[in-house]
Amino acid sequence: MGSQESEETLNLLKELSVMKDLDGEYEAGTKTDVEREAYLHRQQRHREIMEAIKTVASRRKDRSENRPIDDKCEESRP
Protein backbone atom coordinates (compact mmCIF):
# COMPACT_ATOMS: atom_id res chain seq x y z
CA MET A 1 0.00 0.00 0.00
CA GLY A 2 1.34 3.41 -0.85
CA SER A 3 2.42 5.76 1.90
CA GLN A 4 -0.42 8.17 1.13
CA GLU A 5 -2.99 5.36 1.23
CA SER A 6 -1.54 4.03 4.48
CA GLU A 7 -1.73 7.48 6.04
CA GLU A 8 -5.30 7.95 4.79
CA THR A 9 -6.39 4.59 6.20
CA LEU A 10 -4.66 5.26 9.51
CA ASN A 11 -6.40 8.63 9.86
CA LEU A 12 -9.78 7.06 9.10
CA LEU A 13 -9.18 4.34 11.69
CA LYS A 14 -8.21 6.97 14.27
CA GLU A 15 -11.43 8.84 13.54
CA LEU A 16 -13.41 5.61 14.01
CA SER A 17 -11.71 5.08 17.36
CA VAL A 18 -12.66 8.56 18.59
CA MET A 19 -16.23 8.08 17.39
CA LYS A 20 -16.42 4.73 19.21
CA ASP A 21 -15.42 6.44 22.46
CA LEU A 22 -18.02 9.17 21.93
CA ASP A 23 -20.69 6.58 21.15
CA GLY A 24 -19.85 4.77 24.38
CA GLU A 25 -20.30 7.99 26.34
CA TYR A 26 -23.60 8.63 24.55
CA GLU A 27 -24.93 5.16 25.31
CA ALA A 28 -23.99 5.47 28.99
CA GLY A 29 -25.41 8.96 29.55
CA THR A 30 -28.59 10.89 29.20
CA LYS A 31 -29.66 11.60 25.66
CA THR A 32 -30.55 15.16 24.81
CA ASP A 33 -31.77 16.09 21.34
CA VAL A 34 -28.38 17.60 20.52
CA GLU A 35 -26.54 14.46 21.67
CA ARG A 36 -28.93 12.26 19.74
CA GLU A 37 -28.36 14.31 16.58
CA ALA A 38 -24.57 14.13 17.06
CA TYR A 39 -24.87 10.36 17.50
CA LEU A 40 -26.82 10.01 14.25
CA HIS A 41 -24.25 12.18 12.48
CA ARG A 42 -21.47 9.91 13.79
CA GLN A 43 -23.33 6.86 12.50
CA GLN A 44 -23.49 8.42 9.04
CA ARG A 45 -19.81 9.35 9.20
CA HIS A 46 -19.01 5.77 10.26
CA ARG A 47 -20.66 4.48 7.11
CA GLU A 48 -18.74 7.01 5.00
CA ILE A 49 -15.44 5.99 6.59
CA MET A 50 -16.10 2.31 5.99
CA GLU A 51 -16.79 3.05 2.32
CA ALA A 52 -13.60 5.13 2.09
CA ILE A 53 -11.55 2.29 3.59
CA LYS A 54 -13.09 -0.14 1.10
CA THR A 55 -12.20 2.26 -1.74
CA VAL A 56 -8.58 2.49 -0.61
CA ALA A 57 -8.36 -1.29 -0.34
CA SER A 58 -9.92 -1.71 -3.77
CA ARG A 59 -7.42 0.71 -5.34
CA ARG A 60 -4.58 -1.22 -3.77
CA LYS A 61 -5.95 -4.52 -4.99
CA ASP A 62 -6.46 -3.16 -8.51
CA ARG A 63 -2.88 -1.92 -8.65
CA SER A 64 -1.43 -5.19 -7.39
CA GLU A 65 -3.45 -7.20 -9.93
CA ASN A 66 -2.25 -4.98 -12.77
CA ARG A 67 1.46 -5.26 -11.96
CA PRO A 68 3.67 -7.56 -14.04
CA ILE A 69 4.12 -11.05 -12.63
CA ASP A 70 7.84 -10.45 -12.01
CA ASP A 71 7.04 -7.60 -9.62
CA LYS A 72 4.63 -9.80 -7.67
CA CYS A 73 7.20 -12.58 -7.34
CA GLU A 74 9.81 -10.18 -5.95
CA GLU A 75 7.52 -9.36 -3.04
CA SER A 76 7.42 -12.97 -1.92
CA ARG A 77 11.21 -13.36 -1.96
CA PRO A 78 13.05 -13.06 1.35
N, C-alpha and C positions, 0 to 999 in steps of 0.2 A: 504494500500500500504506500502511496506517495506520502511524503512528509505533510503536505497540505491536507490530504485526506485524513491522515492520522490525527492531525491537530483538530480538524473539523469534528471528527468522530469523538475525540476526547472531550472537546468543549460541549458537545451535545449530551454526552454521558454525565458530565458534571452538572449540567442544567437539570437533567432528570433526577440526579441525586438530591439537589436542592429542593426540587418540586416534591419529591417523596417525603422529605422532612416536613415541608409545609403542609402536605396532605395529612401527615400523621398528627400534627398539631391541630389541624382543622377537625379531624375525626374525634380527637380527644376533648375538644372544647365546645363552648357554645357556638351556635351557628347564626350569626347575624346575616342580613341580606347581602351586605358588602362581602363578608367572608364566603358566603355561598356562591356569589358571582365570581369571586377570585378563584374559588375551587373549580368551577365550571370552565373558566378560562384556562386554568392549568391542565385540565383534562384535554381540552382542545389542543393546547400546545404539546402535550404528551404525544398525541396522535401525530402531530406535525413532525415532531422529532423522530418518532419511529419511522415515518416515511422517509425522512431525510437520511437516516442511517441506512435504510434499505437501498436508497438511491446511491449512496457512496459505495456500499458493498457491491451493488450491481455494476457500477462503473469499473470497480477493481476487477471483478470477475470478467467483464467484457474485455478489458485490456489484457488480462492474463491468457484468455482464450485466443486472442488475436496475435500473440507473440509467436515468433518462429519456434519450432520444436527445440532447436539447439539452446535457446535461451531458457526454456523450461527445464531442460535437463541440467543445466549449470546450477540451478537453484537447489537441486537435490544432491549435488556433490558436496562432500565434506570440505 
